[in-house]
Amino acid sequence: MLGSRTSDYDFHLPPELIAQTPLARRDASRLMVVHRHTGAIEHRVFSDLVELVAPSDLLVVNATRVLRARLLGTRDSGAPGEVFLLKPLGDDRWEALVSPGGKLRPGRRLHVAPGFDVAILEITDRRTRIVQLELEAMSASDAIERYGHVPLPPYIQRADAASDAERYQTVYARERGSVAAPTAGLHFTPELLAALEQRGVQRAEVVLHVGAGTFKPVDVEDPASHVMHEEWFTVSAATAEAVNATRRAGQRVWAVGTTSVRALESAAALCPAGDAETITPCEGETRAFIRPPYAFRAVDAIVTNFHLPRSTLIMLVAARAGYELTMRAYREAVAQGYRFYSYGDAMAVV
């Protein structure tokens, strides 16, 4: 059956369509609108979203904030090295990726700045490292914010610039913890959010801290054999009630980004309510892998960017839009010169 194999989600993407920089204005990006019931595809601009979301619909955004997770420094030899922070473990210890892996082994250090070293403690079963941030005169959070670099995705072939500190962050980001941006949210401006509010659109927040595994392609032909990365999420009581009230009223819940989808649907799966039509407050680690066929319990429409071939993210889109329509939309995006990935254009599945 089409859509049941990883290779079904392969497509040719010309390298020049991979966006390397953001547009001058966030909401000036293009917006492909995919109508899943009719199969129609529209080409609009992102600011048109205010015309698509109906009054009393609910827009759910991911309020995570991106860490400046890339720590660059020198090894004891004076040669360069990098520690990429993944997950806090308490007491200034982190799980991290390191480069070069053969040199940054347990017992060695990366010197980031005067009074700021990173000690390599151990190697995990996943070949990541457990590291200790060693600081003399500031907190770990202050040191990361001061000396860390914006963790641009691997397909952006340039070093981070000063402007990325603002543009690779949503305007509503508040809770630090992600190592990648929830990129569908990058298109929103304060003015667009105000216009949606004035129209009568409600807004609620979830938090899902995006991990580096979000960029990992599925490398097995049977997606069921793929080991999903875990990510921490929370859905508050206020958000759960807003979702339930919206759906009871016959209005739509719009999830901004695949991360918001995974948070809401994880709440439905991990913290089940008394019936299949409601969700309850929930938090914890999720390994949710949403792919066809999938019965959505909390989300009606999705705003998302264009994703990597063979990725769990394109499979999630296909679970909502349908496999054939999703792949037709991607072929159309390539033919029409849409910009792809984190700083690229957007799609709305309605």
Order of alpha helices (4+ residues) and beta strands (2+ residues): beta-beta-alpha-beta-beta-beta-beta-beta-beta-beta-beta-alpha-alpha-beta-alpha-beta-beta-alpha-beta-alpha-beta-beta-alpha-alpha-beta
